[in-house]
Amino acid sequence: MSNLPDDQILKPTKTLKLEDGLTLYTFYLECLAHGSYMVCHEGNCFIVDPRRDIGIYSKYLQDHNLKLKGVLESHLHADFVSGHMELHKRYGATIFIGEDAGAQFPHYPCGDGEMLLLSSKYAIRAMPTPGHTPGCVTWVVVERATDKAVMAFTGDTLFVGGCGRPDLVGALNPDLTPEVLSKMMFKSLREKILSLPDECLVFPAHGPGSPCGKGISADLSSTIGKEKETNPALQIDDEQKFIEFNTAGLDTAPQYFPSAVMANLKGADDLDREVENVTSLSISEFKAAMGDDVVILDTRNAGPFAAGHIKGALNIPLGLGGGVHLEYEDGNFAIWVGTLIAPKAKVLIIAEEGKGKEAIERLGRIGYAQQIIGNLKSGMETWIEAGEPVDKFDKITVESADTIRQLQAKGYVIVDTRTSGEYSCVVRGHVKGSINLPLAELPQSCSALDRDKKYVVYCLGGFRSAIAVSLLRQKGFDAVDFVGGYDRGILAKGCEMTTAQPDVCDKAKAAAEEASKPTTVSI
C-alpha cells in the first residue's frame, strides 16, 4: 500500500499514559489533518471521532483486551466520513452525539452535562459547544470524585491556535449564516471552553492543513491555559469583533463537504465492502469505460506523471507515507480530490503497482469509493508497454536567479496556485510578475487565461502545482511547473520576489467568486 510498514500505519501517532493508568491513544492522519482518539481506563474505552477505516481501532481493542463502551462524535463531520456505524455494527457500541446534531442513525442524543461512565474513577461529560455546527459537543473527561476536568476532546470547536470555521453548514440550512454561527461560537468559547481549568488537556479533531479552520498550529494537543495565552480566537472579548475575525480570510470549502455530511448524517456503509466492489480493469476495459463524463485520476507522483500519462488525466499524487505521514512534496490527497472532482462524478483510477487499493481506501475516507468505476490493472507501465498513446511534458528546474526573468522574457506567464494569503505573505512573498490563481478556484478562474500563451506554475512545495498543471493541460492550456516549488526551487536560487497584493485579473476573480456560492441541499 505505501512505503511505510504496517506496524507504522497501524499504530497510534502518540500515546499518553497518566500515573493512574488513564491512557490516551492518538491516531493522526496527516493527509486529512484528522485526529481520532481512544481514551482507556480499567480495560474500558471510548473512541472519539473515528475515521472510516476502523481496522486500526480493532487492532488496539484486541491487542490490549479493551472493551469498547461507546463511540463519541463531536459533530457530523464534513471533511471525512466517520466509522461510527461500522464500529456500532461490529461491536454493538452505542454512538453518542449531541442532541442538536440531527443524526439519523441509531444513537444516544446527549444533553448538556450528561455523564458517560468510563471506569470507577473517570467519566466523560457532554458539553455542547455550537458554532462550527449547531450540534457540536466537547467531550470532557472528568474525575468522578471531584468533577475535575482532565482532558477535553474539542472536535471542531477549539483547535490549537484557532477555532472551527462558521461557513460550512449554509448549504444545508441557509438560515445558519457564518455570522449566526460565529455568535454561537463566541458564546461557546467564552462560556464553555474557558470554564475549563488551565491544566485541562486539549485534543482537537484537526491539525494544520485542515479546511475546517484557519491558523491551526502544528501542535496536535495543548492545554486550556496555553490556548488562553496564544490562541487568537480566545483573545477577543467583543462579540462583533470576534464575528469579523471568524468570518474573514476563509478559503474556498471543498465541494465534497455537503455529501460527506449527508453520509455521516445517515451513517456510512462498511468501507471494506465498497473497496472490494472496485475491480481492476484491463487496458481494453479501461478504454471502454473512458468518456467525457469520466474523470481519469492518476495518483502517481508528479515526476512519473510528467514522463507519461493518459491525455486529459488529472494528477493528484497519493504520496509516500500512506496518508499517515506527509513528506515535503506530499499533500492532502483526498481533500484535493474532493475539492476538484464532483461528489457524483465517475472516476477511473491509475496508481503505481500495488497502490490501487490504497487509493480506493483513501477516497473511501471522504465517501468517494462508490463512484470509482475501476483501476487500471498493473498501472501505467502496462499502458505504455502496450503502445497506447501518452501525453508528456518537461518540468522546469530553476537554475539561477535569472531563470524566471528569462522565461517571462520569452512570454511565459508565471502562475502561483497558493492561497491569496500565502501569495501576499510579507515573509515569503511571491514571484514578481506572477498572477495568483489558487488551486481550489482554478477550474473556474482558468477561464480568464489565454490559450495562446504558455504558463509555468508553482506552489509552496510542488504538490498543488502538479495538480494545477494537469488540470490546465486537461483544459487545453500549454502549462508546465517548476521542480521543487517556491521554497526549494525558487527562493533557494535567489529569484526576485515581492510582497505586493495579489495580481488576479477581474475575470478570474469573478469566476472564482461565482463558483464559491453555496448551493442549497435539502436533508
Buried (B, 14 or more C-beta within 10 A) or exposed (E): BBEBEEEEBBBBBBEBEEEEEBBBBBBBBBBBBBBBBBBBBBEBBBBBBBBBBBEBBBEBBEEEEBEBBBBBBBBBBBBBBBBBBBBBEBBEBBBBBBBBBBBEBEBBBBEEEBBBEBBEBBBBBBBBBBBBBBBBBBBBBBBBEEEEBBBBBBBBBBBBBBBBBBBBBBBBBEEBBBBBBBBBBBBBBBEBBBEBEEEBBBBBBBBBBBBBBBBBBEBBBBBBBBBEEBBBBBEBEEEEEBBEBBBEEBBBBBBBBBBBBBBBBBBBBBBBEBBEEBEBBBBEBBBEBEEEEBBBBBBBBBEBBBBBBBEBBBBBBBBBBBBBBBEEBBBBBBBBBBBBBBBEBBBBBBBBEEBBBBBBBBBBBBBBBBBBBBBBBBBBEBBBEEEEEBBEBEBBEBEEEBBBBEBBEEEBBBBBBBBBEBBBEEEBBBBBEBBBBBBBBBBBBBBBBEEEEBBBBBBBBBBBBBBBBBBBBBBEBBBBBBBBBBBBBBBEBEBEBEEEEBBBBEEBBBBBEEBBEBEEBEE
